[in-house]
Amino acid sequence: MLFTSAQSTNDYYPFSTDPNMEIGRTSVGKTEGDGGLNINTTSKNAGQQAGSAYVAAYCIRNNFILRSNDHSHPGYGDYTTFPSGFDYDKTKKPGDMQFAGSIEAKFPNATFRIYSPATKEYYYSSFGPEPPPVNIH
């Protein structure tokens, strides 16, 4: 899904999170709101959200600014609030941390967060600037 205003995607995104699949929201363009685009994607899979990687690759190839990426971690329990890839040295399986690091190399002001449908809260998942807190009602 493609949104041209931040409000419409903010209204849609938390409610679109299915407990059985990851759903992502990527904000691109120089500005928020009507000056930027917000793209919601899913792989329809509980273990990955490949759509965000395709959007990021498109942004890099076409010189679009990637401002932020949020995605959900389906399921319940503590693991839903932590970024994947923290054990990359052992598993060699890239995850959220490697994705965020590779994007921040090109877009150092980009922010990355994880949304937990279980807690209805966002968790910070990157090394770049800390985004402002978001309240879900």
N, C-alpha and C positions, 0 to 999 in steps of 0.2 A: 504494500500500500504506500502511496505517495501523498504526503500532505504538504500544503503550501503555507500553513500557519502553525506555529508552535502550539496554540491552544487546542486545535482539533486533534493533533497527535497525542498531546498530554491527556486529553479526555479519553481517547481510545486505548492508549497503551496499557495502563495498569489493568484495565478490564479485559484486555485481549489475552492476558497471560493464562495459558492452559497449564494445569499442573502436570501434564504429560509431555510437554514440549517446550523448548527454549524459543523465545520470541525476542527479536532485537529491534531497537530504534536507533537509527543513525541520523544525526543532524549535520547537514552539509551547507556550504555557502558562507558568505562573509558575515551575514547578520542573522539574527533570530526572527521569528515571526514571518511576516509576509515576504521578507527579503531572503529567506532561506528555505531549504527543503528538509523535510523530515520523512525518512523512509523506514517503514516497518517491514521486517522480513522474518521468515522462519524456514527451518529445514524440516519441520514436522518431526523432530527427533528430540528425545529427552536428554541426549548427551552432547549435542553440539548445535551451533547456530551459524551455519556456513554463509548465510546471506550477507551478514555484516562484512565478511572478508571480501566478497564480490563487490559490494558497494565501496569499500575502502580502496580496493585495487582500481576501480573505475575512477575514483577521485584522484588518485595519484597519477594515473595515465593522462587524465584530462585537466590537471591543474585546478581541481575544485578543492576548496578548503573543507576538511573534515573537522567539525567542532566538537562532536561528542558521540559516544556510543553507549547505550544502555542495553542490557539484555537480562532476561529472566533466567533463574536457575530453578527448574521445576523440582517438585518433591518436597520432602519435609526433613527437618533435622539440621544440624550445624553446617553440613557441607554445602547447603544452599546459599550461605552467606559469604563464602570464601571464593576467590578466583581460582580457576583451574590453572594448572601449569606450575604450581609452586614446587612440585616434585620433579620438574623437568630433568634435572641432573641425573636422577635415578631412572626415570621411565623413558626419557627421550621423546615423550609425547607432548607437543606444544599445546598450550591452552590460552586462557584469558590473559595471563601475564605476558606471554610472548607476543600475542596479538597486540595488546596495548603498547608494549615496548617498540614493536616494529612501526606502529602508526605514529607514536610520539617522536620517533626519529625524524619523520617528515613533517609532522604537525605538533610541535612541542606544547601548544596550548590546549590540545584536545583533552577531554576528560572521559573517563570510563567508569561506569557503575554497574552493579549487579542488583536486580530487583528480585526479591524473594516473595513469591505469591503466598507462602506460608505466613510470613510476618508482615507483609504489605509494606515493607521498608526497602530503601535503597542502601547499598553498601558500596563503599569506594573500592575500586579495583585496579587503579593505575598508579603510576609514579609521578604523573604531571600535577597540574594545579587542582586543588580540592574544590569540587563544585559546591554551590550552596545547597543546604538541605532541602529536601522536597517532602511536603506533607501530602499524604494520600487520604482523601475523605471518601 
